[in-house]
């Protein structure tokens, strides 16, 4: 199965600043996703990263706050903009190659905003 | 629409005993079903999946799950639990009918605690 490298693994940021999280897959994949997870809780889908076009955002998430790039079939970034303490969470990158295969995940980025 | 229910927030079991983590699903068509495990400070790791065929699927680390269409369930099982199995477990479903999505829906997670 493919391997996702996600970085940084953790960061502590000042409120009002922005953080960009990178996700690199070791093979080309059809779909890439970004999730948010509170520790010990379930996953909330932020958006689907579309290659060569704007990401598709879920309800409650907007491009100005969470801009996403996907320049090719192996790489995506998520930026958390103008951060507040409420953005403190774990952010997970995920990818799927075919509809009948499992999604696989990066190791996550634990973000703390102070 | 697709949804997943994991009715137990936490399951406690003694080491060496069998374990079951429950999952029920709802889809408008046919499901693809998945189990993942998450250890502290890690991403989700794939355990096993049901796509088609035999209702009993075997996965990593000795885990297995049984697809039951009539009960719309996909419970995760292991004959003999290990302390190292203690983790957070997620069930996920994807509706594979025409127009079905690549995006899985995850359950809320079940914390498995295996006591020595």
Interface residues (C-beta under 8 A of the other chain):
Chain A: X1 X4 X6 X30 X31 X33 X40 X41 X42 X43 X45 X48 X92 X94 X96 X99 X100 X102 X103 X104 X105 X106 X107 X108 X110
Chain B: X32 X34 X36 X41 X42 X43 X44 X45 X46 X49 X51 X88 X90 X92 X94 X96 X100 X102 X103 X104 X106 X107 X108 X109 X111
